[in-house]
Amino acid sequence: MHARSPIADPFALMMDPECVVRAMQCSDRLARLQRRVCRPLDKPLLASRASDVDEYDRAIDAQADAEDI
């Protein structure tokens, strides 16, 4: 039976987190990845939607008030 290196065996990596960190630091494939930071929650769109809903509610209320008169 062949002994596998801990880097090649994903189950052995799960049992030794320090080995995972070492494997990540030595990985050429990870070093070649292009890195960018994506922050999709920096500009929440919910605030603009809430104001649209508020405006719609006010228009409906105004229309209902006009019909009551």
Phi and psi in degrees as a GROMACS rama.xvg file:
@    title "Ramachandran Plot"
@    xaxis  label "Phi"
@    yaxis  label "Psi"
@TYPE xy
-88.1574  136.994  HIS-2
-85.496  126.355  ALA-3
-91.9254  146.422  ARG-4
-70.364  149.584  SER-5
-61.6481  -25.8883  PRO-6
-70.8906  -34.7843  ILE-7
-80.6695  -17.317  ALA-8
-102.846  105.365  ASP-9
-63.5888  -28.9246  PRO-10
-71.6756  -35.3351  PHE-11
-67.6433  -34.8437  ALA-12
-64.5832  -35.8723  LEU-13
-66.0903  -28.2577  MET-14
-83.2337  -16.9219  MET-15
-131.79  90.7482  ASP-16
-61.949  -31.3742  PRO-17
-65.1137  -35.2131  GLU-18
-66.4599  -34.9822  CYS-19
-62.7867  -45.4504  VAL-20
-62.7887  -43.58  VAL-21
-62.7501  -40.727  ARG-22
-65.2015  -38.0334  ALA-23
-66.9845  -39.4102  MET-24
-67.4478  -30.1994  GLN-25
-92.996  -1.59616  CYS-26
-77.4191  120.058  SER-27
-70.6015  -35.3706  ASP-28
-64.3441  -40.9428  ARG-29
-67.891  -36.2605  LEU-30
-67.0076  -29.0501  ALA-31
-85.1543  -7.81432  ARG-32
-65.6826  141.672  LEU-33
-79.9224  133.538  GLN-34
-112.244  138.1  ARG-35
-149.637  152.876  ARG-36
-103.997  123.329  VAL-37
-110.584  125.896  CYS-38
-124.835  80.7176  ARG-39
-69.9221  -16.1942  PRO-40
-96.6577  6.33284  LEU-41
-65.312  -35.8942  ASP-42
-120.225  87.9256  LYS-43
-67.5335  136.636  PRO-44
-91.0309  -5.90009  LEU-45
-66.7515  -32.4983  LEU-46
-64.1402  -42.1282  ALA-47
-69.4872  -34.713  SER-48
-66.412  -39.4311  ARG-49
-63.5155  -40.112  ALA-50
-67.8713  -35.7593  SER-51
-63.3504  -41.3138  ASP-52
-65.6679  -42.1527  VAL-53
-60.8683  -42.9214  ASP-54
-63.849  -41.1602  GLU-55
-63.2986  -43.8522  TYR-56
-60.6298  -42.8822  ASP-57
-63.5735  -39.7477  ARG-58
-64.7721  -42.496  ALA-59
-64.5787  -43.8694  ILE-60
-62.1798  -41.1026  ASP-61
-65.582  -38.6971  ALA-62
-66.468  -40.8762  GLN-63
-65.8254  -39.2417  ALA-64
-65.8867  -37.466  ASP-65
-68.4867  -34.5729  ALA-66
-72.826  -29.2245  GLU-67
-70.2144  -24.3295  ASP-68
